[in-house]
């Protein structure tokens, strides 16, 4: 049985990418983008989460069923966040 081994260079590059994205998150916090602040911050956060899942959690070498499960969990999370946001928006007229 062969195991997939990730090289230390890959881990170093992912670490550097995560540090750059963290610096971008801090930088965006000081820039006024209006309504796009949350969108940019969430995009950076999803990018960092994607790197962690793909490299450190091993989805890169996972079976198709494991990848399908991860995508299903992500879709379910999006549905739950969407329902929460819709509930929050519809309660505005009650106040």
C-alpha positions, 0 to 999 in steps of 0.5 A: 500500500503506497502512502502519499507524502507531502513534501516540507516545501509544500507545507512551507509554501502553504504556511507562507500563503496563510501568513499573506492571507492573514496580513491581507485580512488585517489590511482589509480591516483598516480599509473602508470598502463600504458594503464589500468589507464583509465580502472581502473578509469572508473571501479571504477566510474561505481561501484560508479554510480551503488551503487548510482542508486541501493540504493539512486535512488531506482532501488532496489525496482523499477518496472521491466519497470523502471529497463528496462528504466534504462538499456535502458538509460545505453545502449544508453549512451554506444552507444553514447560514443562508437560512439564518441570514434570511431569518435575520432580514425578515425580523427587521420589520418587527422592531 
